[in-house]
Amino acid sequence: MEGHEGAGTHNSVTGGHIHGHVFQAASISIDTLTVERRRRLRPRQVPLPTRGFVNRLGELRELGKLSVESDVGEPARVVVLSGLGGVGKSQLVSQWAARQSCFTDGQLYADLADVRRDGGVDVAAVLETWLRALGEDKSEIGSSLAERAAAFRTLTAGLRLLVVVDNAQQAAEVRPLIPAAGAAVVTSRRPIPGLTMDGARPVPVGPLTAEAGVELFRGCLDDERGTHPALAELARLCAGLPLALRAVGTRLLERPQQNVPDLLAELVDEQRRLEILDGEPDGEGATMSAALDSAYDGLPEHSRAALRMLGVFPGVTFTPELLERAGLSGTDGALAGLLTGQLAVRAGAFAAGSESAQARYRLHDLVRLHARRRAVGEVASGERERLLGEFVDFYVDRTAAADRAVLHRRYRISDLSPRAHFADSATALDWLHAERANILDVLSAAHEAGLHDPVWRICESLWAFYHTRKHMADWIASHRLGIESAQWEGRTTAEIRLRNQLARAYMETGDHDRAEEELGRAAELLGFVDEPVLSGVIWETEALLRLAHGQPGEAVELFTAAREANERAKDAHGVIVQSYQLGQALLRAGRAQEAETVLTEALAGAVRTSDDPMRSRIGIVQGQVQRALGNVEEAARQTVNAAHWAARLGQRAKLKQALTSLGELAGDVADQDLAAGWRRRIAELRQDLDAVDDEADEDRADGRDGASAADTGGEPGGGQR
């Protein structure tokens, strides 16, 4: 600086032209400040469980395996829960997830129904939501599905994370949502084979038991209604679906004045049941009808057509053959859709192992009601009438074929000649047993629709089945309809025949007064027809009533008249049957010698005409006659021969009766060595009787009374002509 002496500080700036201000500082340093990123919250997205969860122990055990198997560093384990809408899959997952503490990195949830549009799912949107929940900044999330799926796998590697995907339909929409580690639970209304192939474990979720339904009701009802015994029936009508059970429970809670029996009476009405079970929609708008509508809409068209068709069918179980008869094409594919959609289940086969065995199915109870609603709304009335007619004709044909397979020669009013559908008598009876409930439903629907000709024909064809298996309530209900239908059609012969069959049902239950009443009405009509066999039919039943009242002498006269009526009609089988009945009546009257003569002639006729089912029946009574005459060894010979025929023909009741007679005869004989030999023979023959206390014998125990002293049945081939 000019004008000053000594040392000083000199500052200079170099570097060419300088624009702007220049600041001077003694020293400059840089400090880096680290701002802590906001701590990520652990996601807990699975919906909270609600009150009233019951049972599901098996499914919870399957889900529990995920907690054990989902180790850090291992690929994610996947479980797929499948079941009908409203069965409680989502609530099951919520209940299980709420109890889990091992998934320390959180729980993610998505309901694909919320992001499903026009059949497609916006999986990318789901992944964006999940990535943000795991702490990713929106600006760092890629825009494509592939980018987001890759980022999700990267982010979840090494995490203990639970992912729940609700309402999935296809494997492709689920795969991008499977984490790299942890566990995933997927719910669907049908199995997802693609995920199973990927290693997922399928877990079907079925309806609750009636007991579990009652437990659910008791959990929400804190008054005396919670202990009402009718709650079990209420639960049954809800078909085990928690959505329906909750609707009923809510209805009871909202109406404290409504008692259980009154609500039960409302639900019994199938026309109103779905309306009542819909109740008020829950917070998400879910109702029973909405769940069933969604399941229906998700079916392929041929499965929807099958469902509408079944909405017209009056019965409960069905076979592919029935649907084909009604005109359904692509039956196998249609049924596959119903099965995978959890709308139908297998109900077994009517004759497993036989050539005519056929798979049998049934719709879920509430699905059946929904199908009826759909049929009324979507199928024209003319087409519904056609379908009902096809179903009814199917049963006319099949019951007639079954009747002919069991009783080849018996006298019939119906002139049908159906094609043979059954290999033998046992197969035919098995089919009739499997169709037992359907037949009664079809008869009721046909009668109500004015299809009277098929009704009386089906009833006539049911004689062998009801007479053998003793389903007394069905027998009586069906024949009341059949008699009315015969009257509508002006078929007097059919009315006589069915009144006689109904009288036999009343005899089996011990209601002899009603039996007499039906026989009296039938007898009044005999003068209007020219059918000698029908007179014999009525006299035979009147004779059995006389035996039941302890009047064997009068029974002998009536059986004799019945045999003569069959002789005039040149009905060889009828003559054999009435001779057999006459022999029993003579024995009861103490006229064993005459009985021996009559039965010998009857057996000769059976041999001559190959009427084999009668050989065991006649042989048993011949044994009883010889025992009465004191010829024990001859009695045993006759009875053993009868047992052989019963075993050969599968006449279980007759075989049991023959073995019982042989046991009694062994006690009569003085020669102990001979008695021991008979007992060994009895043991050998019992091997032919697979199970003495089988279903047929249990049915036979229903309603037997004093009339059984005369052979009123037990096996086809005798009795009612």
Secondary structure in CASP SS format (residue, H / E / C, confidence):
PFRMAT SS
TARGET T0000
AUTHOR 0000-0000-0000
METHOD secondary structure of the structure
MODEL  1
M C 1.00
E C 1.00
G C 1.00
H C 1.00
E C 1.00
G C 1.00
A C 1.00
G C 1.00
T C 1.00
H C 1.00
N C 1.00
S C 1.00
V C 1.00
T C 1.00
G C 1.00
G C 1.00
H C 1.00
I C 1.00
H C 1.00
G C 1.00
H C 1.00
V C 1.00
F C 1.00
Q C 1.00
A C 1.00
A C 1.00
S C 1.00
I C 1.00
S C 1.00
I C 1.00
D C 1.00
T C 1.00
L C 1.00
T C 1.00
V C 1.00
E C 1.00
R C 1.00
R C 1.00
R C 1.00
R C 1.00
L C 1.00
R C 1.00
P C 1.00
R E 1.00
Q C 1.00
V C 1.00
P C 1.00
L C 1.00
P C 1.00
T C 1.00
R C 1.00
G C 1.00
F C 1.00
V C 1.00
N C 1.00
R C 1.00
L H 1.00
G H 1.00
E H 1.00
L H 1.00
R H 1.00
E H 1.00
L H 1.00
G H 1.00
K H 1.00
L H 1.00
S H 1.00
V H 1.00
E H 1.00
S C 1.00
D C 1.00
V C 1.00
G C 1.00
E C 1.00
P C 1.00
A C 1.00
R E 1.00
V E 1.00
V E 1.00
V E 1.00
L E 1.00
S E 1.00
G C 1.00
L C 1.00
G C 1.00
G C 1.00
V C 1.00
G C 1.00
K H 1.00
S H 1.00
Q H 1.00
L H 1.00
V H 1.00
S H 1.00
Q H 1.00
W H 1.00
A H 1.00
A H 1.00
R C 1.00
Q C 1.00
S C 1.00
C C 1.00
F C 1.00
T C 1.00
D C 1.00
G C 1.00
Q E 1.00
L E 1.00
Y E 1.00
A E 1.00
D E 1.00
L H 1.00
A H 1.00
D H 1.00
V H 1.00
R E 1.00
R E 1.00
D C 1.00
G C 1.00
G E 1.00
V E 1.00
D C 1.00
V H 1.00
A H 1.00
A H 1.00
V H 1.00
L H 1.00
E H 1.00
T H 1.00
W H 1.00
L H 1.00
R H 1.00
A H 1.00
L C 1.00
G C 1.00
E C 1.00
D C 1.00
K H 1.00
S H 1.00
E H 1.00
I C 1.00
G C 1.00
S C 1.00
S C 1.00
L H 1.00
A H 1.00
E H 1.00
R H 1.00
A H 1.00
A H 1.00
A H 1.00
F H 1.00
R H 1.00
T H 1.00
L H 1.00
T H 1.00
A C 1.00
G C 1.00
L C 1.00
R C 1.00
L C 1.00
L E 1.00
V E 1.00
V E 1.00
V E 1.00
D E 1.00
N E 1.00
A E 1.00
Q C 1.00
Q C 1.00
A C 1.00
A C 1.00
E C 1.00
V C 1.00
R H 1.00
P H 1.00
L H 1.00
I C 1.00
P C 1.00
A C 1.00
A C 1.00
G C 1.00
A E 1.00
A E 1.00
V E 1.00
V E 1.00
T E 1.00
S E 1.00
R C 1.00
R C 1.00
P C 1.00
I C 1.00
P H 1.00
G H 1.00
L H 1.00
T H 1.00
M H 1.00
D C 1.00
G C 1.00
A C 1.00
R E 1.00
P E 1.00
V E 1.00
P E 1.00
V C 1.00
G C 1.00
P C 1.00
L C 1.00
T C 1.00
A H 1.00
E H 1.00
A H 1.00
G H 1.00
V H 1.00
E H 1.00
L H 1.00
F H 1.00
R H 1.00
G H 1.00
C H 1.00
L C 1.00
D C 1.00
D C 1.00
E H 1.00
R H 1.00
G H 1.00
T H 1.00
H C 1.00
P C 1.00
A C 1.00
L H 1.00
A H 1.00
E H 1.00
L H 1.00
A H 1.00
R H 1.00
L H 1.00
C C 1.00
A C 1.00
G C 1.00
L C 1.00
P H 1.00
L H 1.00
A H 1.00
L H 1.00
R H 1.00
A H 1.00
V H 1.00
G H 1.00
T H 1.00
R H 1.00
L H 1.00
L H 1.00
E H 1.00
R C 1.00
P C 1.00
Q C 1.00
Q C 1.00
N C 1.00
V H 1.00
P H 1.00
D H 1.00
L H 1.00
L H 1.00
A H 1.00
E H 1.00
L H 1.00
V H 1.00
D C 1.00
E H 1.00
Q H 1.00
R H 1.00
R H 1.00
L H 1.00
E H 1.00
I H 1.00
L H 1.00
D H 1.00
G C 1.00
E C 1.00
P C 1.00
D C 1.00
G C 1.00
E C 1.00
G C 1.00
A C 1.00
T C 1.00
M H 1.00
S H 1.00
A H 1.00
A H 1.00
L H 1.00
D H 1.00
S H 1.00
A H 1.00
Y H 1.00
D H 1.00
G C 1.00
L C 1.00
P C 1.00
E H 1.00
H H 1.00
S H 1.00
R H 1.00
A H 1.00
A H 1.00
L H 1.00
R H 1.00
M H 1.00
L H 1.00
G C 1.00
V C 1.00
F C 1.00
P C 1.00
G C 1.00
V C 1.00
T E 1.00
F E 1.00
T C 1.00
P H 1.00
E H 1.00
L H 1.00
L H 1.00
E H 1.00
R H 1.00
A C 1.00
G C 1.00
L C 1.00
S C 1.00
G C 1.00
T H 1.00
D H 1.00
G H 1.00
A H 1.00
L H 1.00
A H 1.00
G H 1.00
L H 1.00
L H 1.00
T H 1.00
G C 1.00
Q C 1.00
L C 1.00
A E 1.00
V E 1.00
R E 1.00
A E 1.00
G E 1.00
A E 1.00
F C 1.00
A C 1.00
A C 1.00
G C 1.00
S C 1.00
E C 1.00
S C 1.00
A C 1.00
Q C 1.00
A E 1.00
R E 1.00
Y E 1.00
R E 1.00
L E 1.00
H C 1.00
D H 1.00
L H 1.00
V H 1.00
R H 1.00
L H 1.00
H H 1.00
A H 1.00
R H 1.00
R H 1.00
R H 1.00
A H 1.00
V H 1.00
G H 1.00
E H 1.00
V C 1.00
A C 1.00
S H 1.00
G H 1.00
E H 1.00
R H 1.00
E H 1.00
R H 1.00
L H 1.00
L H 1.00
G H 1.00
E H 1.00
F H 1.00
V H 1.00
D H 1.00
F H 1.00
Y H 1.00
V H 1.00
D H 1.00
R H 1.00
T H 1.00
A H 1.00
A H 1.00
A H 1.00
D H 1.00
R H 1.00
A H 1.00
V H 1.00
L C 1.00
H C 1.00
R C 1.00
R C 1.00
Y C 1.00
R C 1.00
I C 1.00
S C 1.00
D C 1.00
L C 1.00
S C 1.00
P C 1.00
R C 1.00
A C 1.00
H C 1.00
F C 1.00
A C 1.00
D C 1.00
S H 1.00
A H 1.00
T H 1.00
A H 1.00
L H 1.00
D H 1.00
W H 1.00
L H 1.00
H H 1.00
A H 1.00
E C 1.00
R H 1.00
A H 1.00
N H 1.00
I H 1.00
L H 1.00
D H 1.00
V H 1.00
L H 1.00
S H 1.00
A H 1.00
A H 1.00
H H 1.00
E H 1.00
A C 1.00
G C 1.00
L C 1.00
H H 1.00
D H 1.00
P H 1.00
V H 1.00
W H 1.00
R H 1.00
I H 1.00
C H 1.00
E H 1.00
S H 1.00
L C 1.00
W H 1.00
A H 1.00
F H 1.00
Y H 1.00
H H 1.00
T H 1.00
R H 1.00
K C 1.00
H C 1.00
M H 1.00
A H 1.00
D H 1.00
W H 1.00
I H 1.00
A H 1.00
S H 1.00
H H 1.00
R H 1.00
L H 1.00
G H 1.00
I H 1.00
E H 1.00
S H 1.00
A H 1.00
Q H 1.00
W H 1.00
E H 1.00
G C 1.00
R C 1.00
T H 1.00
T H 1.00
A H 1.00
E H 1.00
I H 1.00
R H 1.00
L H 1.00
R H 1.00
N H 1.00
Q H 1.00
L H 1.00
A H 1.00
R H 1.00
A H 1.00
Y H 1.00
M H 1.00
E H 1.00
T C 1.00
G C 1.00
D C 1.00
H H 1.00
D H 1.00
R H 1.00
A H 1.00
E H 1.00
E H 1.00
E H 1.00
L H 1.00
G H 1.00
R H 1.00
A H 1.00
A H 1.00
E H 1.00
L H 1.00
L H 1.00
G H 1.00
F H 1.00
V C 1.00
D C 1.00
E C 1.00
P H 1.00
V H 1.00
L H 1.00
S H 1.00
G H 1.00
V H 1.00
I H 1.00
W H 1.00
E H 1.00
T H 1.00
E H 1.00
A H 1.00
L H 1.00
L H 1.00
R H 1.00
L H 1.00
A H 1.00
H C 1.00
G C 1.00
Q C 1.00
P H 1.00
G H 1.00
E H 1.00
A H 1.00
V H 1.00
E H 1.00
L H 1.00
F H 1.00
T H 1.00
A H 1.00
A H 1.00
R H 1.00
E H 1.00
A H 1.00
N H 1.00
E H 1.00
R H 1.00
A C 1.00
K C 1.00
D C 1.00
A H 1.00
H H 1.00
G H 1.00
V H 1.00
I H 1.00
V H 1.00
Q H 1.00
S H 1.00
Y H 1.00
Q H 1.00
L H 1.00
G H 1.00
Q H 1.00
A H 1.00
L H 1.00
L H 1.00
R H 1.00
A C 1.00
G C 1.00
R C 1.00
A H 1.00
Q H 1.00
E H 1.00
A H 1.00
E H 1.00
T H 1.00
V H 1.00
L H 1.00
T H 1.00
E H 1.00
A H 1.00
L H 1.00
A H 1.00
G H 1.00
A H 1.00
V H 1.00
R H 1.00
T C 1.00
S C 1.00
D C 1.00
D C 1.00
P H 1.00
M H 1.00
R H 1.00
S H 1.00
R H 1.00
I H 1.00
G H 1.00
I H 1.00
V H 1.00
Q H 1.00
G H 1.00
Q H 1.00
V H 1.00
Q H 1.00
R H 1.00
A H 1.00
L C 1.00
G C 1.00
N C 1.00
V H 1.00
E H 1.00
E H 1.00
A H 1.00
A H 1.00
R H 1.00
Q H 1.00
T H 1.00
V H 1.00
N H 1.00
A H 1.00
A H 1.00
H H 1.00
W H 1.00
A H 1.00
A H 1.00
R H 1.00
L H 1.00
G C 1.00
Q C 1.00
R H 1.00
A H 1.00
K H 1.00
L H 1.00
K H 1.00
Q H 1.00
A H 1.00
L H 1.00
T H 1.00
S H 1.00
L H 1.00
G H 1.00
E H 1.00
L H 1.00
A H 1.00
G H 1.00
D H 1.00
V C 1.00
A C 1.00
D C 1.00
Q H 1.00
D H 1.00
L H 1.00
A H 1.00
A H 1.00
G H 1.00
W H 1.00
R H 1.00
R H 1.00
R H 1.00
I H 1.00
A H 1.00
E H 1.00
L H 1.00
R H 1.00
Q C 1.00
D C 1.00
L C 1.00
D C 1.00
A C 1.00
V C 1.00
D C 1.00
D C 1.00
E H 1.00
A H 1.00
D H 1.00
E H 1.00
D H 1.00
R H 1.00
A C 1.00
D C 1.00
G C 1.00
R C 1.00
D C 1.00
G H 1.00
A H 1.00
S H 1.00
A H 1.00
A C 1.00
D C 1.00
T C 1.00
G C 1.00
G C 1.00
E C 1.00
P C 1.00
G C 1.00
G C 1.00
G C 1.00
Q C 1.00
R C 1.00
END
